[in-house]
Every structure is written in structure tokens, then in C-alpha cells.
Amino acid sequence: MLSEHGYRVSLQLSDTQIWIGFPLPNFPEAARLVVRVRDTQGQPVDGISVRFSVEPSWTQNVSFTPAELRTRHGEAQTIFQANTTGVVRVMARVDNVTCDASITIGTTPSPGSGGS
């Protein structure tokens, strides 16, 4: 997407599904969100403000660490976590552009559950 200043903005997620409950290997409890900002020549742009958010109904159930920062080497990264299950739309705003993606939050299986 192109911002009002002509920057190319993209959003990538380390995981599109995260888990709450008992920590287990291969069940990530957080997702890393990375926004990349490039100029018209494709070069990284530093110092651009990026703000991460979710739909209003999810605000009390998630956290971004940090929720707002500036790009370094053309990137801004945050860690997303949630405390309830469902599907949430995460958003990253740069200038007049908002990129979004969905993350599914599930409950990890209880230890000891499963076949015997």
C-alpha cells in the first residue's frame, strides 16, 4: 500500500495463530508483527511513526509491546499477545495507510489429554 508521502507499507506476521493456556512447544503464545516502510526507490525509511491497534471490542484483551514506535532500518516490530480466544483483526497505521491481518487465538490442549 502507498502512504500519503509515497511510502510503500507492508505488514507481516510471524504466526497467524497463537495460543493461550498451558505453554507447550510448537504452540506460540505471541506473534511478532513487522511493518516495513520503503520509499519510491525501494529503500528503507527510518523515523516513520507506526501505531498498532485492534478492533475496539478487542482492546481490553490484547497487548502490543510496544503499541507505537518509529521505524529503524525501515522496520517497526511489536509483540502481540491476547488473553481470550477468537479471531482478531490487527492493524498497523503509517501516515494515512492502515495495513491489517487476522490472528486466531486458540486454547492449548491440557497437559496429559490425548490418547493413551
C-alpha positions as CSV (number, residue, x, y, z in Angstrom):
1,M,0.0,0.0,0.0
2,L,1.2,3.6,-0.7
3,S,1.0,6.2,2.1
4,E,0.3,9.9,1.6
5,H,4.0,10.5,1.4
6,G,4.5,7.9,-1.3
7,Y,6.0,5.2,1.1
8,R,5.3,1.6,0.4
9,V,4.0,-0.1,3.6
10,S,3.6,-3.8,4.3
11,L,2.7,-5.9,7.4
12,Q,4.0,-9.4,8.1
13,L,3.1,-11.7,10.9
14,S,5.4,-14.4,12.4
15,D,2.3,-16.5,13.2
16,T,-1.4,-16.3,12.2
17,Q,-2.4,-18.5,15.1
18,I,-1.3,-18.1,18.7
19,W,-2.4,-19.9,21.9
20,I,-3.3,-19.2,25.4
21,G,-3.4,-21.6,28.4
22,F,-0.7,-24.1,29.3
23,P,2.6,-23.3,27.5
24,L,3.5,-26.1,25.1
25,P,6.3,-26.4,22.4
26,N,5.1,-25.6,18.9
27,F,2.1,-23.6,20.3
28,P,3.3,-19.9,20.1
29,E,1.8,-17.6,22.8
30,A,2.7,-14.5,20.9
31,A,3.1,-13.2,17.3
32,R,5.7,-10.8,16.0
33,L,4.3,-8.2,13.7
34,V,6.7,-6.4,11.4
35,V,5.9,-3.3,9.4
36,R,8.2,-2.4,6.5
37,V,8.3,1.1,5.1
38,R,10.1,1.7,1.8
39,D,10.5,4.8,-0.3
40,T,9.7,5.0,-4.1
41,Q,13.1,3.6,-4.9
42,G,12.6,0.6,-2.5
43,Q,15.0,1.9,0.1
44,P,14.1,1.5,3.9
45,V,12.8,4.7,5.5
46,D,13.7,5.5,9.1
47,G,11.9,7.6,11.7
48,I,8.3,6.9,10.4
49,S,5.7,6.6,13.2
50,V,3.9,3.2,13.3
51,R,0.8,2.6,15.5
52,F,-0.5,-0.9,16.1
53,S,-4.1,-1.5,17.2
54,V,-7.1,-3.9,17.1
55,E,-10.9,-3.6,16.7
56,P,-12.4,-1.7,19.7
57,S,-14.1,-4.8,21.0
58,W,-10.7,-6.5,21.5
59,T,-8.8,-3.6,23.1
60,Q,-9.0,-4.9,26.7
61,N,-8.0,-8.4,25.7
62,V,-4.7,-7.9,23.8
63,S,-1.4,-6.2,24.2
64,F,1.3,-4.8,21.8
65,T,4.8,-4.4,23.1
66,P,5.3,-1.6,22.1
67,A,2.0,-0.3,20.6
68,E,3.6,2.7,18.9
69,L,7.2,3.2,17.6
70,R,9.3,4.6,14.8
71,T,10.9,2.6,12.0
72,R,14.6,1.7,12.3
73,H,16.3,0.4,9.1
74,G,12.8,0.6,7.5
75,E,11.1,-1.7,10.0
76,A,8.9,-1.4,13.1
77,Q,8.3,-4.6,15.2
78,T,5.9,-5.4,18.0
79,I,4.9,-8.4,20.0
80,F,1.2,-9.2,20.1
81,Q,-0.4,-11.3,22.8
82,A,-4.0,-12.0,23.8
83,N,-5.9,-13.3,26.9
84,T,-9.0,-14.6,25.2
85,T,-9.8,-16.9,22.3
86,G,-11.3,-15.9,18.9
87,V,-10.2,-14.2,15.7
88,V,-8.9,-10.6,15.9
89,R,-8.0,-8.1,13.2
90,V,-4.7,-6.5,13.9
91,M,-3.8,-3.2,12.3
92,A,-0.7,-1.1,11.7
93,R,-1.1,2.5,10.7
94,V,1.5,4.6,8.8
95,D,0.5,8.1,7.7
96,N,-2.9,7.6,6.1
97,V,-2.5,3.9,5.4
98,T,-3.7,1.0,7.6
99,C,-2.5,-2.5,6.9
100,D,-4.3,-5.3,8.6
101,A,-4.2,-9.1,9.1
102,S,-6.1,-11.6,11.2
103,I,-4.8,-13.7,14.0
104,T,-6.6,-16.7,15.5
105,I,-6.2,-17.2,19.2
106,G,-6.9,-20.8,20.5
107,T,-6.6,-22.7,23.8
108,T,-3.7,-25.1,24.1
109,P,-4.6,-28.7,24.8
110,S,-4.4,-29.6,28.5
111,P,-1.3,-31.5,29.6
112,G,-2.0,-35.2,29.8
113,S,-5.0,-35.0,27.5
114,G,-5.0,-37.1,24.4
115,G,-4.8,-40.8,23.6
116,S,-3.2,-43.3,25.9
